[in-house]
Amino acid sequence: MILTELGYSRTYFNTYPFNHGHGTDTLNIMFFGQGKGDLKLDKLHKKPLCKQPPTIGRGH
């Protein structure tokens, strides 16, 4: 499998989703991966967003 890091960002929340009385922020890292076969998910990853490269101009 080929896995490439695309970049990172931060998401800020003014509310407190973890009920600790403070706002919070999260680090988000985006990757691009190429592989073969079925995608196997655990119980924490139920709705992945899988994007495929366009096939226009590639002879398909």
VEXRONU-738199 format. One line per 2 residues: number of its first residue (from 1); for each residue x, y, z of C-alpha. Coordinates in steps of 0.25 Angstrom, whole numbers, plus 5000, padded with zeros to 4 digits. Layout:
! residues N
NUM> X/Y/Z | ...
//
This chain:
! residues 60
1> 5000/5000/5000 | 5004/5014/4997
3> 5001/5024/5008 | 5004/5039/5007
5> 5002/5050/5017 | 4994/5062/5011
7> 4995/5071/5022 | 4989/5075/5035
9> 4979/5085/5041 | 4972/5088/5055
11> 4958/5088/5058 | 4953/5097/5069
13> 4940/5095/5077 | 4935/5107/5086
15> 4926/5097/5093 | 4931/5086/5102
17> 4927/5072/5095 | 4935/5065/5106
19> 4927/5071/5118 | 4939/5077/5124
21> 4934/5091/5124 | 4944/5096/5114
23> 4945/5098/5099 | 4954/5088/5092
25> 4962/5086/5079 | 4966/5074/5071
27> 4978/5071/5062 | 4973/5066/5048
29> 4983/5059/5039 | 4979/5055/5025
31> 4985/5044/5017 | 4984/5039/5003
33> 4985/5024/5001 | 4985/5014/4990
35> 4983/4999/4992 | 4976/4987/4987
37> 4965/4978/4993 | 4954/4981/5003
39> 4954/4992/5013 | 4954/4986/5027
41> 4948/4996/5038 | 4948/4994/5053
43> 4936/4999/5062 | 4942/5013/5063
45> 4942/5016/5048 | 4928/5013/5043
47> 4926/5024/5031 | 4939/5026/5024
49> 4940/5036/5012 | 4947/5028/5001
51> 4950/5037/4989 | 4955/5031/4976
53> 4964/5038/4966 | 4957/5043/4953
55> 4958/5033/4941 | 4956/5044/4931
57> 4968/5045/4922 | 4975/5032/4927
59> 4970/5023/4916 | 4959/5016/4924
//
